[in-house]
Amino acid sequence: QGTPGQGGATPGAAAVSSAAETSDLLAVGCWDKTYSLYRVQSTSHKLQTVKQLDYYPCSISYSSNTMSKTSYLIIAGSNKKATLYNKEGARLTELTARDSWLWCCDCNGELDVAVLGTHHGYIDYLAMDMGSVHAVFRDRYAYRENLTEVIVHHLLTDKKVRIKCKDLIQNLSLYRNKLAVQLSDRICVYESSADNTEDMHFRIRPEKIMIKDTFGSDADRHGGGNLMAICTQHLLFCRGKAVELYTFDGLRQKVWQMEAPVTCIKVDGGLDGKEGLLLGLQSGGGFKGFVDNPF
């Protein structure tokens, strides 16, 4: 029923979501370089969104992983690339590029793998890392869901709050009432009430750390696999043997050089702006210091 795409364009690819909570989502790619998302019911459908592309979508595949609570879709096409989108159709990142059009794509969400077919007749097997991203502080647990959302769970009251970031979440850190979220190009800090330990209304702070502007040529080395920790007034990043201290607006204040690469970091409490730090080193050693250490 109806005409998918803009102006009744001819559909070239379609997929229905397989996740239980989004089993009524239909994605349709058309030859006018658009893709549309529909909410489908038993006797009707409702257009949710239409997105313009700069290529022809030749194949669409929905997938979900119940273990990591992740749902996503992959679109392959005339741009010779496979691109990752979240379940609501927001573009996240490019997965791979080949030397010809990609005509077909299928993925297994439980294994986080995708199979691609190229115009030259090659079949490519693509393994993706959709592992869990999470952080914990006392009775609060934060974790990534559907790649672009953060769920903060208060374990004692069983209250949950969902924060929609609309970008790929690469890292999380939680300390007291502060939550740091690392996205593809920036780091955002959210905070709840400091006076109410059960408050779950997280508000975003106006400051943002833009990764390219702050880290420059080292930006790619501060990706989702790096260590990040938040304090009441600072953010800490571990890169190799270096531990860097930043304000929330991106000003680097200190750098500590360890004797071996840092493999884990934990904020050990303390006064605001003077928190203690525990560092674990690759050599097996440990280090204890404070944010306000002069060295």
C-alpha positions as CSV (number, residue, x, y, z in Angstrom):
1,Q,0.0,0.0,0.0
2,G,1.2,3.5,-0.7
3,T,4.3,4.6,-2.5
4,P,7.6,4.3,-0.6
5,G,10.3,6.9,-1.0
6,Q,9.9,10.4,-2.3
7,G,7.7,11.0,-5.3
8,G,6.8,7.3,-5.6
9,A,10.3,6.2,-6.6
10,T,10.9,2.5,-7.4
11,P,12.1,0.5,-4.3
12,G,15.5,-1.2,-4.8
13,A,16.0,-2.8,-1.3
14,A,14.0,-3.5,1.8
15,A,14.4,-5.1,5.2
16,V,12.2,-5.7,8.3
17,S,13.8,-5.3,11.7
18,S,14.3,-8.6,13.6
19,A,14.6,-7.3,17.2
20,A,11.5,-8.0,19.3
21,E,11.1,-4.5,20.5
22,T,11.2,-3.1,16.9
23,S,9.6,-5.9,14.9
24,D,7.3,-3.5,13.1
25,L,10.0,-1.3,11.5
26,L,10.4,-1.5,7.7
27,A,13.3,0.1,5.9
28,V,13.0,0.8,2.1
29,G,15.7,2.0,-0.2
30,C,14.7,3.6,-3.5
31,W,16.3,4.4,-6.8
32,D,15.9,8.2,-6.1
33,K,18.8,7.9,-3.6
34,T,16.5,7.9,-0.5
35,Y,15.7,5.4,2.1
36,S,12.5,5.5,4.2
37,L,11.5,4.0,7.6
38,Y,8.0,2.8,8.2
39,R,6.1,1.7,11.3
40,V,4.1,-1.2,10.1
41,Q,0.9,-2.6,11.8
42,S,-1.3,-5.4,10.8
43,T,-3.5,-3.4,8.4
44,S,-1.6,-0.1,7.9
45,H,1.8,1.5,7.8
46,K,3.1,5.0,8.9
47,L,6.0,6.8,7.4
48,Q,8.5,7.6,10.2
49,T,11.3,9.3,8.2
50,V,12.8,9.8,4.8
51,K,16.6,10.3,4.4
52,Q,18.5,11.5,1.4
53,L,21.5,9.6,0.3
54,D,24.4,10.4,-2.1
55,Y,24.3,6.9,-3.6
56,Y,21.9,4.2,-4.7
57,P,20.9,1.8,-1.9
58,C,21.2,-1.7,-3.4
59,S,20.8,-3.7,-0.3
60,I,19.5,-3.2,3.3
61,S,19.9,-5.6,6.2
62,Y,18.5,-5.2,9.7
63,S,20.1,-7.0,12.6
64,S,20.1,-7.2,16.4
65,N,22.1,-8.7,19.2
66,T,20.3,-9.7,22.4
67,M,23.4,-10.0,24.5
68,S,24.7,-6.5,23.8
69,K,21.2,-5.1,23.4
70,T,22.1,-3.7,20.0
71,S,19.9,-3.2,16.9
72,Y,21.2,-1.7,13.7
73,L,20.9,-1.7,9.9
74,I,23.5,-1.9,7.2
75,I,23.1,-0.2,3.8
76,A,25.3,-1.2,0.9
77,G,25.2,0.4,-2.6
78,S,26.6,2.2,-5.5
79,N,29.1,4.2,-3.3
80,K,31.0,0.8,-3.0
81,K,30.7,1.0,0.7
82,A,28.7,-0.7,3.5
83,T,27.5,1.9,6.0
84,L,26.2,1.3,9.5
85,Y,23.0,3.1,10.7
86,N,21.1,2.8,14.0
87,K,17.7,1.3,14.1
88,E,16.1,4.7,13.6
89,G,18.1,5.4,10.5
90,A,20.8,7.7,11.7
91,R,24.1,7.3,10.0
92,L,26.9,6.1,12.3
93,T,30.0,5.0,10.4
94,E,31.4,3.3,7.3
95,L,32.2,-0.3,7.8
96,T,34.1,-1.1,4.7
97,A,34.9,0.1,1.2
98,R,35.4,-2.1,-1.9
99,D,36.3,-1.4,-5.6
100,S,32.8,-2.0,-7.1
101,W,29.2,-1.6,-6.3
102,L,27.9,-3.7,-3.4
103,W,24.7,-5.4,-4.6
104,C,23.8,-7.5,-1.6
105,C,24.3,-7.5,2.2
106,D,23.1,-9.8,5.0
107,C,24.2,-9.8,8.6
108,N,23.9,-12.0,11.7
109,G,23.3,-9.9,14.8
110,E,24.1,-12.6,17.3
111,L,27.5,-13.1,15.8
112,D,28.0,-9.5,14.7
113,V,29.1,-10.5,11.2
114,A,28.0,-9.4,7.7
115,V,28.4,-10.9,4.3
116,L,28.7,-8.6,1.2
117,G,28.4,-9.4,-2.5
118,T,30.3,-7.1,-4.9
119,H,29.6,-6.3,-8.6
120,H,32.9,-8.1,-9.5
121,G,31.5,-11.3,-8.1
122,Y,33.4,-11.4,-4.8
123,I,31.8,-12.3,-1.5
124,D,33.3,-10.6,1.6
125,Y,33.0,-11.6,5.2
126,L,33.0,-8.7,7.6
127,A,33.4,-9.2,11.4
128,M,32.2,-6.3,13.6
129,D,33.0,-5.5,17.2
130,M,29.7,-4.6,18.9
131,G,30.9,-5.4,22.4
132,S,29.3,-3.9,25.4
133,V,30.2,-0.3,26.5
134,H,29.4,0.3,30.2
135,A,30.4,2.0,33.4
136,V,29.5,1.6,37.1
137,F,29.7,3.7,40.2
138,R,28.3,2.3,43.5
139,D,24.5,1.8,42.9
140,R,24.4,3.3,39.4
141,Y,25.2,1.3,36.2
142,A,25.3,2.9,32.8
143,Y,25.4,0.9,29.5
144,R,25.1,1.5,25.8
145,E,22.0,0.3,24.0
146,N,21.3,0.3,20.2
147,L,24.7,1.9,19.7
148,T,23.3,5.5,20.2
149,E,21.5,5.4,23.5
150,V,22.7,5.3,27.1
151,I,20.7,3.6,29.8
152,V,21.4,4.6,33.4
153,H,20.1,2.1,35.9
154,H,19.8,2.9,39.6
155,L,20.2,-0.6,41.1
156,L,18.6,0.0,44.5
157,T,15.4,1.7,43.2
158,D,15.4,-0.1,39.9
159,K,14.8,3.2,38.1
160,K,16.1,3.6,34.6
161,V,16.6,6.6,32.4
162,R,17.3,6.6,28.6
163,I,19.6,9.3,27.1
164,K,19.4,9.5,23.3
165,C,22.7,10.7,21.8
166,K,22.0,10.2,18.1
167,D,25.6,9.3,17.5
168,L,27.8,6.3,17.9
169,I,28.7,5.9,21.6
170,Q,32.3,4.7,22.0
171,N,33.0,5.1,25.7
172,L,31.3,5.8,29.0
173,S,32.5,6.9,32.5
174,L,30.4,7.4,35.6
175,Y,31.3,9.1,38.9
176,R,28.9,10.4,41.5
177,N,26.4,12.5,39.7
178,K,28.6,12.9,36.5
179,L,28.3,10.9,33.3
180,A,30.8,11.3,30.4
181,V,29.8,10.0,27.0
182,Q,32.3,9.8,24.2
183,L,30.8,10.0,20.7
184,S,32.4,9.9,17.3
185,D,33.6,13.5,17.3
186,R,33.0,14.9,20.8
187,I,32.7,14.1,24.5
188,C,29.6,15.3,26.4
189,V,29.2,15.5,30.1
190,Y,25.8,14.9,31.8
191,E,25.0,15.5,35.4
192,S,22.1,14.9,37.9
193,S,21.5,16.6,41.2
194,A,24.5,16.4,43.5
195,D,22.2,16.7,46.6
196,N,19.9,13.8,45.8
197,T,21.6,10.4,45.3
198,E,18.4,9.0,43.8
199,D,17.9,11.7,41.2
200,M,17.9,10.3,37.7
201,H,17.3,13.4,35.6
202,F,20.6,13.8,33.8
203,R,21.1,17.2,32.1
204,I,23.8,17.9,29.5
205,R,26.4,20.5,30.4
206,P,27.0,23.3,27.9
207,E,30.7,22.5,27.6
208,K,31.8,19.9,25.0
209,I,35.2,18.5,24.2
210,M,35.6,18.3,20.5
211,I,38.0,15.4,19.8
212,K,39.7,16.8,16.7
213,D,40.2,20.2,18.2
214,T,41.4,18.9,21.5
215,F,43.6,16.0,20.5
216,G,44.6,17.2,17.0
217,S,46.7,14.6,15.1
218,D,46.2,12.1,18.0
219,A,42.4,12.2,17.8
220,D,42.2,8.7,16.2
221,R,44.2,7.4,19.1
222,H,41.5,8.6,21.6
223,G,38.9,6.2,20.1
224,G,36.5,3.9,21.9
225,G,39.2,1.5,23.0
226,N,41.0,4.1,25.1
227,L,40.5,4.6,28.8
228,M,38.5,7.5,30.1
229,A,37.5,8.5,33.6
230,I,35.4,11.4,34.9
231,C,35.8,13.3,38.2
232,T,33.7,16.1,39.6
233,Q,35.6,18.8,37.7
234,H,37.9,16.9,35.3
235,L,38.2,14.3,32.6
236,L,41.1,11.9,32.4
237,F,42.4,10.0,29.3
238,C,45.0,7.3,29.2
239,R,47.0,6.9,26.0
240,G,49.9,4.5,26.3
241,K,52.1,5.6,29.2
242,A,50.5,9.0,29.4
243,V,47.6,10.1,31.7
244,E,46.1,13.4,30.6
245,L,43.9,15.6,32.8
246,Y,41.4,17.9,31.1
247,T,38.7,20.4,32.2
248,F,35.2,19.9,30.9
249,D,35.8,22.6,28.2
250,G,38.8,20.8,26.7
251,L,41.7,22.6,28.4
252,R,44.6,20.2,29.2
253,Q,46.0,20.9,32.7
254,K,48.4,18.1,33.4
255,V,50.2,15.1,31.9
256,W,51.6,12.2,33.9
257,Q,54.1,9.8,32.4
258,M,54.0,6.2,33.8
259,E,56.7,3.6,33.5
260,A,54.5,1.3,31.5
261,P,51.3,1.6,29.5
262,V,48.1,2.1,31.6
263,T,45.6,-0.7,31.3
264,C,43.0,0.4,33.9
265,I,42.0,3.5,35.8
266,K,39.7,4.1,38.8
267,V,38.7,7.3,40.6
268,D,39.1,6.6,44.3
269,G,37.0,9.3,45.8
270,G,38.1,12.4,47.7
271,L,37.3,16.1,47.7
272,D,35.9,17.9,44.6
273,G,38.8,18.7,42.3
274,K,41.2,16.6,44.5
275,E,40.1,13.1,43.9
276,G,42.4,10.1,44.3
277,L,43.4,7.9,41.3
278,L,44.3,4.3,41.1
279,L,46.1,3.2,37.9
280,G,47.0,-0.3,36.8
281,L,50.0,-0.8,34.5
282,Q,50.7,-3.3,31.9
283,S,53.9,-4.3,33.7
284,G,51.7,-5.5,36.7
285,G,52.5,-2.5,38.8
286,G,50.1,0.0,40.3
287,F,50.1,3.7,41.0
288,K,48.1,5.9,43.4
289,G,48.0,9.6,43.0
290,F,45.7,12.6,43.2
291,V,44.2,14.9,40.6
292,D,45.8,18.0,42.2
293,N,49.3,16.4,42.3
294,P,51.8,19.0,41.0
295,F,53.8,16.4,39.1
